[in-house]
């Protein structure tokens, strides 16, 4: 609740022109974003898997989504805080993303509460923040790996998750995921736009750079199927989609 309120205050202060990008000192490093005492964080393989057919399984799926959205708040704020000397629009974009992730988290958390659960009752993993730490040295790498890999994968899998909720008659969760999917296209598009901006600044070929980073950080691994329509709307080229599908086939 405190984090959600702080993000709302941050966005309001930014929009009101009360914040300044100039700082007399470099910001201190943030190695661990603020987390509540729960959920307990465990390695990904230790997160229990539950069938969606049960009420507990339904809640567990929603909890996993809520955890992603909560971590996405931290990721957007880290981009605002860590990376300096970018155009003002960059900070406007990622403060907006943080605010939308707060909204998404609230939507999914409410669904958990509707089922008499809440965020923190299940264990979760810290994979997103760990990858954020691995990409903290370079904004270009961050834009490639977080919006254009991790969040883009969310675009791919969300329709299938919506179908599962639809199959058990959970129309409320489907409606929440429709909003999330719509907004996440915009988040990935922002990542694509700033990735291309940085490539242009450094005279790098965007597609070659993107796939070299996938090789370096993910060992060339990619999961399919792709949500091609959403990815195209989010700034991927058809050539990139073809290349990604070729990686899936390996």
ZADO-1210 file (C-alpha; in nm, 4 decimals, padded with zeros to 6 digits):
<atoms>
<atom x="00.0000" y="00.0000" z="00.0000" code="UNK" pos="1"/>
<atom x="00.2849" y="00.2385" z="00.0839" code="UNK" pos="2"/>
<atom x="00.4598" y="00.1731" z="-00.2479" code="UNK" pos="3"/>
<atom x="00.1399" y="00.2233" z="-00.4444" code="UNK" pos="4"/>
<atom x="00.0701" y="00.5534" z="-00.2682" code="UNK" pos="5"/>
<atom x="00.4271" y="00.6730" z="-00.3230" code="UNK" pos="6"/>
<atom x="00.4087" y="00.6048" z="-00.6967" code="UNK" pos="7"/>
<atom x="00.0895" y="00.8078" z="-00.7210" code="UNK" pos="8"/>
<atom x="00.2602" y="01.0948" z="-00.5369" code="UNK" pos="9"/>
<atom x="00.5650" y="01.0662" z="-00.7619" code="UNK" pos="10"/>
<atom x="00.3570" y="01.0878" z="-01.0785" code="UNK" pos="11"/>
<atom x="00.1576" y="01.3835" z="-00.9463" code="UNK" pos="12"/>
<atom x="00.4774" y="01.5674" z="-00.8473" code="UNK" pos="13"/>
<atom x="00.6361" y="01.4992" z="-01.1862" code="UNK" pos="14"/>
<atom x="00.3305" y="01.6212" z="-01.3750" code="UNK" pos="15"/>
<atom x="00.3184" y="01.9350" z="-01.1573" code="UNK" pos="16"/>
<atom x="00.6810" y="02.0166" z="-01.2403" code="UNK" pos="17"/>
<atom x="00.7897" y="01.9752" z="-00.8790" code="UNK" pos="18"/>
<atom x="01.0772" y="01.7375" z="-00.9560" code="UNK" pos="19"/>
<atom x="01.4140" y="01.8200" z="-01.1114" code="UNK" pos="20"/>
<atom x="01.6284" y="01.5879" z="-01.3219" code="UNK" pos="21"/>
<atom x="01.9446" y="01.7665" z="-01.2180" code="UNK" pos="22"/>
<atom x="02.1243" y="01.6307" z="-00.9136" code="UNK" pos="23"/>
<atom x="02.4460" y="01.7529" z="-00.7509" code="UNK" pos="24"/>
<atom x="02.5549" y="01.3930" z="-00.6852" code="UNK" pos="25"/>
<atom x="02.5150" y="01.0567" z="-00.8526" code="UNK" pos="26"/>
<atom x="02.2223" y="00.8628" z="-00.7053" code="UNK" pos="27"/>
<atom x="02.3289" y="00.5815" z="-00.4709" code="UNK" pos="28"/>
<atom x="02.3020" y="00.2296" z="-00.6049" code="UNK" pos="29"/>
<atom x="01.9885" y="00.0295" z="-00.5280" code="UNK" pos="30"/>
<atom x="02.0680" y="-00.3396" z="-00.5136" code="UNK" pos="31"/>
<atom x="01.7399" y="-00.4510" z="-00.3580" code="UNK" pos="32"/>
<atom x="01.4071" y="-00.2834" z="-00.4230" code="UNK" pos="33"/>
<atom x="01.1657" y="-00.2430" z="-00.1347" code="UNK" pos="34"/>
<atom x="00.9635" y="-00.5595" z="-00.0755" code="UNK" pos="35"/>
<atom x="00.7018" y="-00.6471" z="00.1854" code="UNK" pos="36"/>
<atom x="00.7782" y="-00.9248" z="00.4339" code="UNK" pos="37"/>
<atom x="00.5702" y="-01.1622" z="00.2231" code="UNK" pos="38"/>
<atom x="00.5652" y="-01.3315" z="-00.0219" code="UNK" pos="39"/>
<atom x="00.8573" y="-01.5525" z="00.0720" code="UNK" pos="40"/>
<atom x="01.1003" y="-01.5499" z="-00.2210" code="UNK" pos="41"/>
<atom x="01.2328" y="-01.8880" z="-00.3350" code="UNK" pos="42"/>
<atom x="01.4123" y="-02.0186" z="-00.6471" code="UNK" pos="43"/>
<atom x="01.1740" y="-02.0428" z="-00.9465" code="UNK" pos="44"/>
<atom x="01.1750" y="-02.4234" z="-00.9428" code="UNK" pos="45"/>
<atom x="01.0530" y="-02.4206" z="-00.5812" code="UNK" pos="46"/>
<atom x="00.7408" y="-02.2133" z="-00.6492" code="UNK" pos="47"/>
<atom x="00.4525" y="-02.4634" z="-00.6110" code="UNK" pos="48"/>
<atom x="00.2407" y="-02.5283" z="-00.9184" code="UNK" pos="49"/>
<atom x="-00.1323" y="-02.5643" z="-00.8653" code="UNK" pos="50"/>
<atom x="-00.4117" y="-02.6569" z="-01.1023" code="UNK" pos="51"/>
<atom x="-00.6416" y="-02.3723" z="-01.2041" code="UNK" pos="52"/>
<atom x="-00.9424" y="-02.5998" z="-01.1538" code="UNK" pos="53"/>
<atom x="-00.9384" y="-02.5510" z="-00.7763" code="UNK" pos="54"/>
<atom x="-01.0074" y="-02.2269" z="-00.5878" code="UNK" pos="55"/>
<atom x="-00.6536" y="-02.2420" z="-00.4475" code="UNK" pos="56"/>
<atom x="-00.5126" y="-02.2935" z="-00.7962" code="UNK" pos="57"/>
<atom x="-00.7131" y="-02.0001" z="-00.9274" code="UNK" pos="58"/>
<atom x="-00.5732" y="-01.7822" z="-00.6476" code="UNK" pos="59"/>
<atom x="-00.2202" y="-01.9110" z="-00.7061" code="UNK" pos="60"/>
<atom x="-00.2348" y="-01.8107" z="-01.0713" code="UNK" pos="61"/>
<atom x="-00.3611" y="-01.4646" z="-00.9796" code="UNK" pos="62"/>
<atom x="-00.0907" y="-01.4376" z="-00.7141" code="UNK" pos="63"/>
<atom x="00.1801" y="-01.5127" z="-00.9694" code="UNK" pos="64"/>
<atom x="00.0411" y="-01.2379" z="-01.1946" code="UNK" pos="65"/>
<atom x="00.0193" y="-00.9942" z="-00.9025" code="UNK" pos="66"/>
<atom x="00.3822" y="-01.0664" z="-00.8165" code="UNK" pos="67"/>
<atom x="00.4910" y="-00.9877" z="-01.1716" code="UNK" pos="68"/>
<atom x="00.2992" y="-00.6597" z="-01.1631" code="UNK" pos="69"/>
<atom x="00.4469" y="-00.5662" z="-00.8240" code="UNK" pos="70"/>
<atom x="00.7986" y="-00.6330" z="-00.9515" code="UNK" pos="71"/>
<atom x="00.7209" y="-00.4338" z="-01.2652" code="UNK" pos="72"/>
<atom x="00.6572" y="-00.1291" z="-01.0439" code="UNK" pos="73"/>
<atom x="01.0094" y="-00.1664" z="-00.9059" code="UNK" pos="74"/>
<atom x="01.1587" y="-00.2140" z="-01.2527" code="UNK" pos="75"/>
<atom x="00.9993" y="00.1019" z="-01.3937" code="UNK" pos="76"/>
<atom x="01.1074" y="00.3048" z="-01.0916" code="UNK" pos="77"/>
<atom x="01.4598" y="00.1650" z="-01.1208" code="UNK" pos="78"/>
<atom x="01.4767" y="00.2894" z="-01.4794" code="UNK" pos="79"/>
<atom x="01.3699" y="00.6360" z="-01.3664" code="UNK" pos="80"/>
<atom x="01.6118" y="00.6436" z="-01.0738" code="UNK" pos="81"/>
<atom x="01.9208" y="00.4660" z="-01.2058" code="UNK" pos="82"/>
<atom x="01.9696" y="00.5973" z="-01.5578" code="UNK" pos="83"/>
<atom x="02.0631" y="00.9639" z="-01.5902" code="UNK" pos="84"/>
<atom x="02.1121" y="01.2053" z="-01.8809" code="UNK" pos="85"/>
<atom x="01.8191" y="01.0831" z="-02.0874" code="UNK" pos="86"/>
<atom x="01.5603" y="01.3096" z="-02.2535" code="UNK" pos="87"/>
<atom x="01.2784" y="01.4263" z="-02.0271" code="UNK" pos="88"/>
<atom x="01.0274" y="01.2136" z="-02.2206" code="UNK" pos="89"/>
<atom x="01.2122" y="00.9016" z="-02.1031" code="UNK" pos="90"/>
<atom x="01.1281" y="00.9775" z="-01.7402" code="UNK" pos="91"/>
<atom x="00.7712" y="01.0720" z="-01.8294" code="UNK" pos="92"/>
<atom x="00.7292" y="00.7350" z="-02.0019" code="UNK" pos="93"/>
<atom x="00.8622" y="00.5204" z="-01.7169" code="UNK" pos="94"/>
<atom x="00.6850" y="00.7111" z="-01.4406" code="UNK" pos="95"/>
<atom x="00.3667" y="00.6490" z="-01.6405" code="UNK" pos="96"/>
<atom x="00.4573" y="00.2810" z="-01.6708" code="UNK" pos="97"/>
<atom x="00.5116" y="00.2592" z="-01.2942" code="UNK" pos="98"/>
<atom x="00.1717" y="00.4164" z="-01.2319" code="UNK" pos="99"/>
<atom x="00.0023" y="00.1725" z="-01.4699" code="UNK" pos="100"/>
<atom x="00.1764" y="-00.1226" z="-01.3022" code="UNK" pos="101"/>
<atom x="00.0341" y="00.0018" z="-00.9701" code="UNK" pos="102"/>
<atom x="-00.3108" y="00.0002" z="-01.1303" code="UNK" pos="103"/>
<atom x="-00.2558" y="-00.3518" z="-01.2667" code="UNK" pos="104"/>
<atom x="-00.1355" y="-00.4808" z="-00.9311" code="UNK" pos="105"/>
<atom x="-00.4446" y="-00.3339" z="-00.7679" code="UNK" pos="106"/>
<atom x="-00.6757" y="-00.5027" z="-01.0171" code="UNK" pos="107"/>
<atom x="-00.5230" y="-00.8464" z="-00.9626" code="UNK" pos="108"/>
<atom x="-00.4929" y="-00.8023" z="-00.5873" code="UNK" pos="109"/>
<atom x="-00.8641" y="-00.7231" z="-00.5728" code="UNK" pos="110"/>
<atom x="-00.9390" y="-01.0489" z="-00.7541" code="UNK" pos="111"/>
<atom x="-00.7286" y="-01.2317" z="-00.4939" code="UNK" pos="112"/>
<atom x="-00.9259" y="-01.0646" z="-00.2165" code="UNK" pos="113"/>
<atom x="-01.2508" y="-01.1597" z="-00.3888" code="UNK" pos="114"/>
<atom x="-01.1361" y="-01.5217" z="-00.3449" code="UNK" pos="115"/>
<atom x="-01.0443" y="-01.4601" z="00.0226" code="UNK" pos="116"/>
<atom x="-00.6708" y="-01.4553" z="-00.0465" code="UNK" pos="117"/>
<atom x="-00.4218" y="-01.1698" z="-00.0635" code="UNK" pos="118"/>
<atom x="-00.0799" y="-01.0897" z="-00.2028" code="UNK" pos="119"/>
<atom x="00.1878" y="-01.2656" z="00.0004" code="UNK" pos="120"/>
<atom x="00.0029" y="-01.5866" z="00.0892" code="UNK" pos="121"/>
<atom x="00.1952" y="-01.7945" z="-00.1663" code="UNK" pos="122"/>
<atom x="00.5695" y="-01.8092" z="-00.2258" code="UNK" pos="123"/>
<atom x="00.7183" y="-01.6379" z="-00.5314" code="UNK" pos="124"/>
<atom x="01.0540" y="-01.5957" z="-00.7047" code="UNK" pos="125"/>
<atom x="01.2766" y="-01.2949" z="-00.7598" code="UNK" pos="126"/>
<atom x="01.3763" y="-01.3658" z="-01.1197" code="UNK" pos="127"/>
<atom x="01.2668" y="-01.0321" z="-01.2646" code="UNK" pos="128"/>
<atom x="01.4650" y="-00.8257" z="-01.0169" code="UNK" pos="129"/>
<atom x="01.7673" y="-01.0558" z="-01.0551" code="UNK" pos="130"/>
<atom x="01.7650" y="-00.9912" z="-01.4303" code="UNK" pos="131"/>
<atom x="01.7257" y="-00.6197" z="-01.3591" code="UNK" pos="132"/>
<atom x="02.0456" y="-00.6388" z="-01.1541" code="UNK" pos="133"/>
<atom x="02.2257" y="-00.8127" z="-01.4393" code="UNK" pos="134"/>
<atom x="02.1264" y="-00.5289" z="-01.6751" code="UNK" pos="135"/>
<atom x="02.1819" y="-00.2332" z="-01.4413" code="UNK" pos="136"/>
<atom x="02.5134" y="-00.1378" z="-01.6023" code="UNK" pos="137"/>
<atom x="02.3648" y="-00.0323" z="-01.9370" code="UNK" pos="138"/>
<atom x="02.0255" y="00.1141" z="-02.0238" code="UNK" pos="139"/>
<atom x="02.0434" y="-00.0263" z="-02.3768" code="UNK" pos="140"/>
<atom x="02.0773" y="-00.3769" z="-02.2345" code="UNK" pos="141"/>
<atom x="01.7975" y="-00.3072" z="-01.9866" code="UNK" pos="142"/>
<atom x="01.5594" y="-00.1917" z="-02.2625" code="UNK" pos="143"/>
<atom x="01.6416" y="-00.4965" z="-02.4723" code="UNK" pos="144"/>
<atom x="01.6044" y="-00.7553" z="-02.1991" code="UNK" pos="145"/>
<atom x="01.3241" y="-00.6266" z="-01.9785" code="UNK" pos="146"/>
<atom x="01.0556" y="-00.4647" z="-02.2000" code="UNK" pos="147"/>
<atom x="01.1560" y="-00.6398" z="-02.5239" code="UNK" pos="148"/>
<atom x="01.2067" y="-00.9887" z="-02.3790" code="UNK" pos="149"/>
<atom x="01.0391" y="-01.0305" z="-02.0400" code="UNK" pos="150"/>
<atom x="00.7377" y="-00.8015" z="-02.0847" code="UNK" pos="151"/>
<atom x="00.7043" y="-00.9041" z="-02.4489" code="UNK" pos="152"/>
<atom x="00.6794" y="-01.2639" z="-02.3328" code="UNK" pos="153"/>
<atom x="00.3884" y="-01.1478" z="-02.1185" code="UNK" pos="154"/>
<atom x="00.2158" y="-01.0330" z="-02.4363" code="UNK" pos="155"/>
<atom x="00.2584" y="-01.3844" z="-02.5759" code="UNK" pos="156"/>
<atom x="00.1217" y="-01.5797" z="-02.2794" code="UNK" pos="157"/>
<atom x="-00.1568" y="-01.3550" z="-02.1522" code="UNK" pos="158"/>
<atom x="-00.4198" y="-01.4623" z="-02.4123" code="UNK" pos="159"/>
<atom x="-00.3719" y="-01.8260" z="-02.3104" code="UNK" pos="160"/>
<atom x="-00.4079" y="-01.7388" z="-01.9424" code="UNK" pos="161"/>
<atom x="-00.7246" y="-01.5464" z="-02.0248" code="UNK" pos="162"/>
<atom x="-00.8638" y="-01.8554" z="-02.1964" code="UNK" pos="163"/>
<atom x="-00.7973" y="-02.0624" z="-01.8840" code="UNK" pos="164"/>
<atom x="-00.9818" y="-01.8159" z="-01.6636" code="UNK" pos="165"/>
<atom x="-01.2635" y="-01.8003" z="-01.9190" code="UNK" pos="166"/>
<atom x="-01.2909" y="-02.1792" z="-01.9105" code="UNK" pos="167"/>
<atom x="-01.3701" y="-02.1734" z="-01.5369" code="UNK" pos="168"/>
<atom x="-01.6118" y="-01.8825" z="-01.5713" code="UNK" pos="169"/>
<atom x="-01.3866" y="-01.6216" z="-01.4099" code="UNK" pos="170"/>
<atom x="-01.4955" y="-01.3289" z="-01.6227" code="UNK" pos="171"/>
<atom x="-01.3667" y="-01.0725" z="-01.3724" code="UNK" pos="172"/>
<atom x="-01.0084" y="-01.1956" z="-01.4016" code="UNK" pos="173"/>
<atom x="-01.0395" y="-01.2033" z="-01.7812" code="UNK" pos="174"/>
<atom x="-01.1524" y="-00.8391" z="-01.7769" code="UNK" pos="175"/>
<atom x="-00.8538" y="-00.7425" z="-01.5592" code="UNK" pos="176"/>
<atom x="-00.6143" y="-00.9228" z="-01.7926" code="UNK" pos="177"/>
<atom x="-00.7648" y="-00.7474" z="-02.0950" code="UNK" pos="178"/>
<atom x="-00.6713" y="-00.4133" z="-01.9372" code="UNK" pos="179"/>
<atom x="-00.3243" y="-00.5387" z="-01.8488" code="UNK" pos="180"/>
<atom x="-00.2600" y="-00.6730" z="-02.1986" code="UNK" pos="181"/>
<atom x="-00.3705" y="-00.3444" z="-02.3554" code="UNK" pos="182"/>
<atom x="-00.1401" y="-00.1389" z="-02.1358" code="UNK" pos="183"/>
<atom x="00.1549" y="-00.3786" z="-02.1599" code="UNK" pos="184"/>
<atom x="00.1635" y="-00.3298" z="-02.5368" code="UNK" pos="185"/>
<atom x="00.2366" y="00.0357" z="-02.4601" code="UNK" pos="186"/>
<atom x="00.5078" y="-00.0589" z="-02.2094" code="UNK" pos="187"/>
<atom x="00.6857" y="-00.2817" z="-02.4587" code="UNK" pos="188"/>
<atom x="00.6490" y="-00.0116" z="-02.7241" code="UNK" pos="189"/>
<atom x="00.8205" y="00.2355" z="-02.4905" code="UNK" pos="190"/>
<atom x="01.1017" y="-00.0137" z="-02.4447" code="UNK" pos="191"/>
<atom x="01.1304" y="-00.0590" z="-02.8212" code="UNK" pos="192"/>
<atom x="01.1357" y="00.3159" z="-02.8793" code="UNK" pos="193"/>
<atom x="01.4091" y="00.3876" z="-02.6255" code="UNK" pos="194"/>
<atom x="01.6088" y="00.0817" z="-02.7349" code="UNK" pos="195"/>
<atom x="01.6100" y="00.2172" z="-03.0898" code="UNK" pos="196"/>
<atom x="01.6975" y="00.5635" z="-02.9606" code="UNK" pos="197"/>
<atom x="02.0023" y="00.4267" z="-02.7779" code="UNK" pos="198"/>
<atom x="02.1091" y="00.2162" z="-03.0751" code="UNK" pos="199"/>
<atom x="02.0880" y="00.5269" z="-03.2930" code="UNK" pos="200"/>
<atom x="02.2959" y="00.7233" z="-03.0402" code="UNK" pos="201"/>
<atom x="02.5660" y="00.4551" z="-03.0515" code="UNK" pos="202"/>
<atom x="02.5471" y="00.3834" z="-03.4265" code="UNK" pos="203"/>
<atom x="02.4399" y="00.0242" z="-03.3645" code="UNK" pos="204"/>
<atom x="02.2137" y="-00.1906" z="-03.5797" code="UNK" pos="205"/>
<atom x="01.9074" y="-00.2517" z="-03.3591" code="UNK" pos="206"/>
<atom x="01.8238" y="-00.6015" z="-03.4782" code="UNK" pos="207"/>
<atom x="02.1802" y="-00.7333" z="-03.4670" code="UNK" pos="208"/>
<atom x="02.2285" y="-00.5780" z="-03.1238" code="UNK" pos="209"/>
<atom x="01.9028" y="-00.7213" z="-02.9910" code="UNK" pos="210"/>
<atom x="01.9802" y="-01.0769" z="-03.0931" code="UNK" pos="211"/>
<atom x="02.3402" y="-01.0570" z="-02.9771" code="UNK" pos="212"/>
<atom x="02.2045" y="-00.9646" z="-02.6317" code="UNK" pos="213"/>
<atom x="01.9570" y="-01.2552" z="-02.6414" code="UNK" pos="214"/>
<atom x="02.2533" y="-01.4821" z="-02.7170" code="UNK" pos="215"/>
<atom x="02.4543" y="-01.3332" z="-02.4319" code="UNK" pos="216"/>
<atom x="02.1886" y="-01.3238" z="-02.1622" code="UNK" pos="217"/>
<atom x="01.9517" y="-01.6041" z="-02.2618" code="UNK" pos="218"/>
<atom x="02.1892" y="-01.8297" z="-02.4574" code="UNK" pos="219"/>
<atom x="01.9747" y="-01.7782" z="-02.7655" code="UNK" pos="220"/>
<atom x="01.6707" y="-01.9380" z="-02.6041" code="UNK" pos="221"/>
<atom x="01.3218" y="-01.8153" z="-02.6935" code="UNK" pos="222"/>
<atom x="00.9747" y="-01.9520" z="-02.6199" code="UNK" pos="223"/>
<atom x="00.6849" y="-01.9567" z="-02.8638" code="UNK" pos="224"/>
<atom x="00.4181" y="-01.9067" z="-02.9833" code="UNK" pos="225"/>
<atom x="00.4472" y="-01.5318" z="-03.0256" code="UNK" pos="226"/>
<atom x="00.1559" y="-01.2895" z="-03.0060" code="UNK" pos="227"/>
<atom x="00.2562" y="-01.1376" z="-03.3373" code="UNK" pos="228"/>
<atom x="-00.0132" y="-00.8705" z="-03.3569" code="UNK" pos="229"/>
<atom x="00.0703" y="-00.7381" z="-03.0109" code="UNK" pos="230"/>
<atom x="00.4443" y="-00.7491" z="-03.0747" code="UNK" pos="231"/>
<atom x="00.4092" y="-00.5587" z="-03.4017" code="UNK" pos="232"/>
<atom x="00.2028" y="-00.2940" z="-03.2218" code="UNK" pos="233"/>
<atom x="00.4772" y="-00.2818" z="-02.9568" code="UNK" pos="234"/>
<atom x="00.7517" y="-00.1923" z="-03.2016" code="UNK" pos="235"/>
<atom x="00.8852" y="-00.5261" z="-03.3236" code="UNK" pos="236"/>
<atom x="00.9602" y="-00.5623" z="-03.6935" code="UNK" pos="237"/>
<atom x="00.8453" y="-00.8591" z="-03.9020" code="UNK" pos="238"/>
<atom x="01.2108" y="-00.9471" z="-03.9481" code="UNK" pos="239"/>
<atom x="01.2565" y="-00.9655" z="-03.5711" code="UNK" pos="240"/>
<atom x="00.9504" y="-01.1891" z="-03.5356" code="UNK" pos="241"/>
<atom x="01.0877" y="-01.4225" z="-03.8022" code="UNK" pos="242"/>
<atom x="01.4217" y="-01.4353" z="-03.6232" code="UNK" pos="243"/>
<atom x="01.2544" y="-01.5029" z="-03.2865" code="UNK" pos="244"/>
<atom x="01.0514" y="-01.7883" z="-03.4331" code="UNK" pos="245"/>
<atom x="01.3706" y="-01.9364" z="-03.5770" code="UNK" pos="246"/>
<atom x="01.5191" y="-01.9358" z="-03.2248" code="UNK" pos="247"/>
<atom x="01.2103" y="-02.1173" z="-03.0963" code="UNK" pos="248"/>
<atom x="01.2618" y="-02.3898" z="-03.3524" code="UNK" pos="249"/>
<atom x="01.6154" y="-02.4675" z="-03.2337" code="UNK" pos="250"/>
</atoms>
